[in-house]
Amino acid sequence: MGNRKDIGYYGERVAAKALLKRGYRLLEHNYTIRGGELDLILEKGDEIVFVEVKTRRNTRFGSALESITPQKQRRLKRAAEVYLCSLPDAERDIRFFAVAVILDTDDRVLRTEIYEDIFS
């Protein structure tokens, strides 16, 4: 796997698969608005979960949670607001998750870490 975009997309697929195993249903992958993007949008019951996925080969650039800065949080919240406005039944509980996909040097998944409720 060569470039960062390919690695990121691979990590998003791994993260989606892990969440699907937990009973979530995938609604959107790479939902993009001007000024923001949501990697995954899933639902379970009356809940909608917005997920930021970070794929790493090492921790040289910090952990997945450290990379979600206040500025990144604002962009995620704004994209979530736009998405929610597009729904006919906007009265849904929402949550924000982060998923870290850690790869070895051969791009095999070492582990997938799911962090629930990273901010409100």
C-alpha positions as CSV (number, residue, x, y, z in Angstrom):
1,M,0.0,0.0,0.0
2,G,1.6,3.1,-1.1
3,N,0.2,6.5,-0.5
4,R,-1.5,8.0,2.6
5,K,-4.9,8.1,0.9
6,D,-4.8,4.4,0.2
7,I,-3.7,3.6,3.8
8,G,-6.4,5.9,5.1
9,Y,-9.1,4.3,3.0
10,Y,-7.9,0.8,4.1
11,G,-8.1,1.8,7.7
12,E,-11.7,3.1,7.2
13,R,-12.7,-0.2,5.8
14,V,-11.2,-2.0,8.7
15,A,-12.9,0.3,11.2
16,A,-16.3,0.0,9.5
17,K,-16.0,-3.8,9.6
18,A,-15.2,-3.7,13.4
19,L,-18.2,-1.5,14.1
20,L,-20.5,-3.6,11.9
21,K,-19.5,-6.6,14.0
22,R,-20.7,-4.6,17.1
23,G,-24.2,-4.2,15.5
24,Y,-23.9,-0.8,13.8
25,R,-25.2,-0.2,10.3
26,L,-23.1,1.9,7.9
27,L,-25.0,4.9,6.5
28,E,-22.2,6.9,4.9
29,H,-18.5,6.5,4.1
30,N,-16.5,9.7,3.5
31,Y,-19.3,12.2,3.9
32,T,-17.8,15.5,2.7
33,I,-19.0,19.1,2.9
34,R,-17.0,22.2,2.2
35,G,-14.7,22.5,5.2
36,G,-15.1,19.1,6.7
37,E,-15.4,15.4,6.3
38,L,-16.8,12.5,8.3
39,D,-15.0,9.2,7.7
40,L,-17.9,7.0,8.7
41,I,-21.5,7.6,9.7
42,L,-23.3,4.6,11.3
43,E,-26.5,3.9,13.2
44,K,-27.6,1.6,15.9
45,G,-31.2,1.9,17.1
46,D,-32.0,5.6,17.5
47,E,-28.4,6.5,17.7
48,I,-26.2,8.0,15.0
49,V,-22.4,7.7,15.4
50,F,-19.9,9.9,13.6
51,V,-16.5,8.3,13.4
52,E,-13.0,9.7,12.8
53,V,-10.6,7.0,11.7
54,K,-6.9,7.3,12.1
55,T,-4.6,4.6,10.5
56,R,-1.1,4.4,11.8
57,R,2.0,2.4,11.2
58,N,3.6,3.9,14.3
59,T,3.0,6.5,16.9
60,R,5.6,8.9,15.6
61,F,2.9,11.5,14.9
62,G,1.0,10.9,18.1
63,S,-2.0,8.8,19.0
64,A,-5.3,8.8,17.2
65,L,-6.9,10.8,20.0
66,E,-4.1,13.4,20.1
67,S,-4.6,14.1,16.4
68,I,-8.3,15.2,17.0
69,T,-7.5,18.8,17.9
70,P,-10.2,21.3,18.9
71,Q,-10.1,22.7,15.3
72,K,-10.7,19.1,14.0
73,Q,-13.6,18.7,16.5
74,R,-15.2,21.8,15.2
75,R,-15.0,20.6,11.6
76,L,-16.4,17.2,12.6
77,K,-19.3,18.8,14.5
78,R,-20.1,21.1,11.6
79,A,-20.2,18.2,9.1
80,A,-22.4,16.3,11.6
81,E,-24.8,19.2,11.9
82,V,-25.1,19.4,8.1
83,Y,-25.7,15.7,7.8
84,L,-28.3,15.7,10.6
85,C,-30.2,18.5,8.8
86,S,-30.6,16.3,5.7
87,L,-32.5,13.6,7.7
88,P,-36.2,13.6,7.9
89,D,-36.2,12.5,11.5
90,A,-33.5,14.8,13.0
91,E,-34.4,13.8,16.6
92,R,-31.6,11.2,17.1
93,D,-29.1,10.7,19.7
94,I,-25.6,11.4,18.4
95,R,-22.2,10.2,19.5
96,F,-18.6,10.8,18.2
97,F,-16.1,7.9,18.1
98,A,-12.5,7.6,17.0
99,V,-11.1,4.4,15.7
100,A,-7.3,3.8,15.5
101,V,-6.2,1.2,13.1
102,I,-2.6,0.1,13.9
103,L,-0.7,-1.6,11.1
104,D,2.6,-3.5,11.1
105,T,5.4,-2.7,8.6
106,D,3.7,-5.1,6.0
107,D,0.4,-3.2,6.4
108,R,-1.3,-6.0,8.3
109,V,-3.7,-5.0,11.0
110,L,-2.1,-5.3,14.4
111,R,-5.1,-4.0,16.3
112,T,-8.2,-1.8,16.1
113,E,-8.9,0.5,19.0
114,I,-12.4,2.0,19.3
115,Y,-12.8,5.1,21.5
116,E,-16.4,6.0,22.2
117,D,-17.7,9.4,23.1
118,I,-14.5,11.3,22.4
119,F,-16.4,14.6,22.8
120,S,-20.0,15.8,22.9
